[in-house]
Amino acid sequence: MSSKGEHQTVPLSVLLKRESESEKIENPEILHGQASQSKKGEDFTLLKTECQRAMGDGVATFSVFGLFDGHNGSAAAIYTKENLLNNVLSAIPADLNRDEWVAALPRALVAGFVKTDKDFQAKAKTSGTTVTFVIIDGWVVTVASVGDSRCIFESGEGGIYYLSADHRLECNEEERERITSSGGEVGRLNTGGGTQIGPLRCWPGGLCLSRSIGDMDVGEYIVPVPYVKQVKLSTAGGRLIISSDGVWDVLSAEVALDCCRGMSPDAAAAQIVK
């Protein structure tokens, strides 16, 4: 270890050896923490590390992190937490090797979200939930999201990336256009006399999100099809933050990352919520 200000030279042969060894690391070490401050009891998380699956070329592991921010009751969030992963995995063909399995994930996530929504709506309950669902397999991170929770990533090199989309009508012009071109209406709550208040909402129903699971009472324009992003990380790794709008309404990605830099994962999560 060199002291600050010193420059240490490393032989090229050592650098090449390090690079070659890092390419052989199949699974990064994943450290995680969580913290919450739920006011209504409608928020739920799913953390499953070392999930095992049998594949055509042996057994492999992957990790799953899910955030479900419910509204109008907790039923949709609980149901999605309990069923979404199985619905996603059921949509992936059997006997795929690891690369094929990872390549099949984005389409399987879309199918899993849609099936979960359809099965829940058959129960005729009117609650809904946002979902941010992260699957980490080796160095590949796949994120599927509906609603206004977010997953952000800071790479080991220092870049900040958004791995989810915000489906809040107030800030997503594409979603507003999708709804109006399909025959729905987007506008604020009208209190009478021409006065409008609050965020932009989809009518009928009045939901301020354009995508969710559940919400069977708000019409056909709110859809469960997720935004999906798949990235391969460098062996420098990085940090992920998955949080609901309770965090992002008051913190930027940069502030959230900076406020907990250098902390353990549990301490970092608690600091962000605080």
C-alpha positions as CSV (number, residue, x, y, z in Angstrom):
1,M,0.0,0.0,0.0
2,S,1.4,3.4,-0.9
3,S,0.9,6.6,1.0
4,K,-1.0,9.5,-0.5
5,G,1.0,11.3,-3.1
6,E,3.3,8.4,-3.9
7,H,3.1,6.8,-7.3
8,Q,3.6,3.1,-7.6
9,T,4.6,1.5,-10.9
10,V,3.3,-2.0,-11.8
11,P,5.0,-4.2,-14.3
12,L,2.9,-4.9,-17.5
13,S,3.1,-8.6,-16.9
14,V,1.4,-8.2,-13.5
15,L,-1.3,-6.0,-15.0
16,L,-2.0,-8.6,-17.7
17,K,-2.1,-11.4,-15.1
18,R,-4.6,-9.4,-13.0
19,E,-6.8,-8.7,-16.1
20,S,-6.7,-12.4,-17.1
21,E,-7.6,-13.5,-13.5
22,S,-10.4,-10.9,-13.2
23,E,-12.0,-12.2,-16.4
24,K,-12.2,-15.6,-14.8
25,I,-14.2,-14.4,-11.8
26,E,-17.7,-15.7,-12.7
27,N,-19.6,-14.2,-9.8
28,P,-18.9,-10.9,-8.1
29,E,-19.3,-10.7,-4.3
30,I,-22.7,-9.1,-3.6
31,L,-23.1,-7.2,-0.3
32,H,-26.6,-5.8,0.5
33,G,-28.5,-4.0,3.2
34,Q,-32.0,-2.6,3.6
35,A,-33.9,0.0,5.6
36,S,-37.5,1.2,5.5
37,Q,-39.8,3.8,7.0
38,S,-43.3,2.7,5.8
39,K,-46.2,5.0,6.9
40,K,-49.0,2.9,5.6
41,G,-47.6,-0.6,5.7
42,E,-48.0,-1.0,1.9
43,D,-44.3,-1.4,1.0
44,F,-42.5,-4.7,0.8
45,T,-39.1,-6.0,-0.3
46,L,-37.8,-9.3,-1.6
47,L,-34.1,-10.3,-1.1
48,K,-33.0,-13.7,-2.3
49,T,-29.3,-14.3,-2.8
50,E,-27.8,-17.5,-4.0
51,C,-30.9,-18.7,-5.9
52,Q,-30.0,-22.0,-7.5
53,R,-31.2,-23.3,-10.8
54,A,-30.3,-26.4,-12.9
55,M,-29.3,-25.6,-16.4
56,G,-28.1,-27.4,-19.5
57,D,-24.5,-26.9,-18.4
58,G,-24.8,-27.5,-14.7
59,V,-26.0,-25.5,-11.6
60,A,-25.7,-21.8,-11.4
61,T,-26.8,-19.1,-8.9
62,F,-28.3,-15.7,-9.2
63,S,-29.6,-13.0,-6.8
64,V,-33.0,-11.2,-6.8
65,F,-33.9,-7.9,-5.2
66,G,-37.4,-6.6,-5.4
67,L,-39.2,-3.5,-4.2
68,F,-43.0,-3.3,-4.2
69,D,-44.6,0.1,-3.2
70,G,-48.3,-0.5,-2.8
71,H,-51.2,1.9,-3.0
72,N,-54.9,1.6,-2.2
73,G,-54.1,-1.3,0.1
74,S,-51.3,-3.9,0.4
75,A,-52.9,-6.8,-1.5
76,A,-51.2,-6.2,-4.8
77,A,-47.8,-5.6,-3.3
78,I,-48.0,-8.8,-1.2
79,Y,-49.3,-10.9,-4.1
80,T,-46.6,-9.6,-6.5
81,K,-43.8,-10.3,-3.9
82,E,-45.0,-13.9,-3.5
83,N,-45.6,-14.7,-7.2
84,L,-43.6,-12.6,-9.6
85,L,-40.3,-14.5,-9.4
86,N,-42.0,-17.8,-10.1
87,N,-43.9,-16.3,-13.0
88,V,-40.7,-15.0,-14.5
89,L,-38.8,-18.2,-14.1
90,S,-41.7,-20.2,-15.6
91,A,-41.4,-18.1,-18.8
92,I,-37.8,-19.2,-19.4
93,P,-37.3,-22.4,-21.5
94,A,-35.7,-25.3,-19.8
95,D,-32.1,-26.6,-20.4
96,L,-30.6,-23.3,-21.4
97,N,-26.9,-22.6,-20.7
98,R,-25.9,-19.6,-18.7
99,D,-25.6,-17.2,-21.6
100,E,-28.9,-18.3,-23.1
101,W,-30.6,-18.0,-19.7
102,V,-29.4,-14.4,-19.3
103,A,-30.4,-13.5,-22.8
104,A,-33.9,-14.9,-22.2
105,L,-34.4,-12.9,-19.0
106,P,-35.8,-9.6,-20.5
107,R,-38.6,-11.3,-22.4
108,A,-39.3,-13.5,-19.4
109,L,-39.6,-10.5,-17.1
110,V,-42.2,-8.9,-19.4
111,A,-44.2,-12.2,-19.5
112,G,-43.9,-12.6,-15.7
113,F,-45.1,-9.0,-15.0
114,V,-48.1,-9.4,-17.4
115,K,-49.1,-12.8,-15.9
116,T,-48.8,-11.6,-12.3
117,D,-51.1,-8.6,-13.2
118,K,-53.6,-10.8,-15.0
119,D,-53.7,-13.4,-12.1
120,F,-54.1,-10.7,-9.5
121,Q,-56.8,-8.8,-11.3
122,A,-58.8,-12.1,-11.5
123,K,-59.1,-11.8,-7.7
124,A,-61.1,-8.6,-8.3
125,K,-59.1,-6.6,-5.7
126,T,-58.5,-2.9,-6.6
127,S,-55.1,-2.2,-5.0
128,G,-52.0,-1.7,-7.1
129,T,-48.2,-1.6,-6.7
130,T,-45.1,-0.3,-8.3
131,V,-42.4,-2.8,-8.9
132,T,-38.6,-2.5,-9.3
133,F,-37.2,-6.0,-9.8
134,V,-33.5,-6.7,-10.1
135,I,-31.8,-10.0,-11.1
136,I,-28.1,-10.3,-10.8
137,D,-26.4,-13.2,-12.6
138,G,-22.6,-13.0,-12.6
139,W,-21.7,-9.6,-13.9
140,V,-25.0,-9.1,-15.7
141,V,-27.7,-6.9,-14.0
142,T,-31.2,-7.1,-15.4
143,V,-33.8,-4.6,-14.1
144,A,-37.6,-4.5,-14.8
145,S,-39.8,-1.7,-13.5
146,V,-43.3,-0.3,-13.4
147,G,-44.2,2.8,-11.5
148,D,-42.0,5.5,-9.9
149,S,-39.6,3.6,-7.7
150,R,-36.0,3.6,-9.2
151,C,-32.9,1.6,-9.5
152,I,-29.7,3.6,-9.9
153,F,-26.2,2.3,-10.4
154,E,-22.8,3.9,-9.7
155,S,-20.0,2.1,-11.5
156,G,-16.6,1.4,-10.0
157,E,-15.3,4.0,-12.5
158,G,-17.7,6.7,-11.1
159,G,-20.4,6.9,-13.7
160,I,-24.1,7.1,-12.6
161,Y,-26.7,5.3,-14.6
162,Y,-30.5,4.9,-14.3
163,L,-31.5,1.3,-14.8
164,S,-35.3,1.9,-14.4
165,A,-37.8,4.2,-16.0
166,D,-40.1,6.6,-14.1
167,H,-43.7,6.0,-15.1
168,R,-45.1,9.1,-13.2
169,L,-47.2,11.0,-15.7
170,E,-45.9,14.3,-14.4
171,C,-42.5,13.7,-15.8
172,N,-42.9,11.1,-18.6
173,E,-44.0,12.7,-21.9
174,E,-43.9,9.4,-23.8
175,E,-46.4,7.8,-21.4
176,R,-48.7,10.8,-21.6
177,E,-48.7,10.5,-25.4
178,R,-49.3,6.7,-25.2
179,I,-52.4,7.2,-23.0
180,T,-53.9,10.1,-25.0
181,S,-53.3,8.4,-28.3
182,S,-55.1,5.3,-27.0
183,G,-58.2,7.3,-26.0
184,G,-57.5,8.1,-22.4
185,E,-57.2,11.5,-20.8
186,V,-54.4,13.0,-18.8
187,G,-55.1,16.0,-16.5
188,R,-55.1,17.3,-13.0
189,L,-57.9,17.0,-10.4
190,N,-60.6,19.5,-11.2
191,T,-62.0,21.1,-8.0
192,G,-64.7,23.0,-9.9
193,G,-64.7,26.5,-11.3
194,G,-61.7,25.6,-13.6
195,T,-59.3,25.2,-10.7
196,Q,-56.9,22.2,-11.1
197,I,-54.7,20.8,-8.4
198,G,-52.2,18.0,-7.7
199,P,-50.1,15.9,-10.1
200,L,-51.1,14.8,-13.6
201,R,-53.4,11.8,-13.5
202,C,-54.8,9.3,-16.0
203,W,-58.6,9.4,-16.4
204,P,-60.7,7.3,-15.8
205,G,-59.3,6.3,-12.5
206,G,-57.2,9.2,-11.5
207,L,-53.9,7.3,-11.0
208,C,-50.8,9.4,-11.3
209,L,-48.7,6.4,-12.6
210,S,-49.1,5.0,-16.1
211,R,-47.8,1.5,-15.4
212,S,-48.3,-0.7,-12.4
213,I,-49.4,-4.2,-11.3
214,G,-53.1,-4.4,-10.2
215,D,-55.2,-1.3,-10.3
216,M,-58.1,-3.0,-12.0
217,D,-60.4,-0.1,-11.3
218,V,-58.5,2.5,-13.3
219,G,-59.1,1.3,-16.8
220,E,-57.2,-0.1,-19.7
221,Y,-54.6,2.6,-20.0
222,I,-52.6,1.6,-17.0
223,V,-50.5,-1.3,-18.2
224,P,-48.2,-3.9,-16.4
225,V,-45.6,-4.0,-19.2
226,P,-42.2,-3.2,-17.6
227,Y,-39.3,-1.1,-18.7
228,V,-36.4,-3.6,-18.9
229,K,-32.7,-2.7,-18.9
230,Q,-29.9,-5.3,-19.0
231,V,-26.2,-4.3,-18.5
232,K,-23.0,-6.1,-18.1
233,L,-20.7,-4.6,-15.4
234,S,-17.0,-4.4,-15.5
235,T,-15.0,-6.2,-12.9
236,A,-14.7,-2.9,-11.1
237,G,-18.2,-3.5,-9.8
238,G,-20.2,-0.7,-8.3
239,R,-23.2,0.2,-6.1
240,L,-26.9,-0.2,-6.7
241,I,-29.6,1.8,-4.9
242,I,-33.2,0.6,-5.2
243,S,-35.7,2.9,-3.5
244,S,-39.3,4.1,-3.7
245,D,-40.4,7.6,-4.5
246,G,-40.3,8.4,-0.8
247,V,-36.5,8.7,-1.3
248,W,-36.4,10.1,-4.9
249,D,-38.9,12.9,-4.1
250,V,-36.3,14.5,-1.9
251,L,-32.9,13.2,-3.0
252,S,-31.1,13.2,-6.3
253,A,-29.1,10.1,-7.3
254,E,-25.9,12.0,-6.7
255,V,-26.9,13.0,-3.1
256,A,-28.2,9.5,-2.3
257,L,-24.9,8.0,-3.4
258,D,-22.7,10.6,-1.8
259,C,-24.5,10.7,1.6
260,C,-23.5,7.0,2.3
261,R,-20.2,6.7,0.6
262,G,-17.8,4.3,2.4
263,M,-20.5,2.9,4.7
264,S,-21.5,-0.8,5.1
265,P,-24.6,-1.7,3.1
266,D,-26.9,-1.7,6.1
267,A,-25.6,1.6,7.4
268,A,-25.8,3.1,3.8
269,A,-29.5,2.0,3.5
270,A,-30.3,3.5,6.9
271,Q,-28.5,6.8,6.0
272,I,-30.4,7.2,2.7
273,V,-33.8,6.6,4.4
274,K,-32.8,9.0,7.2
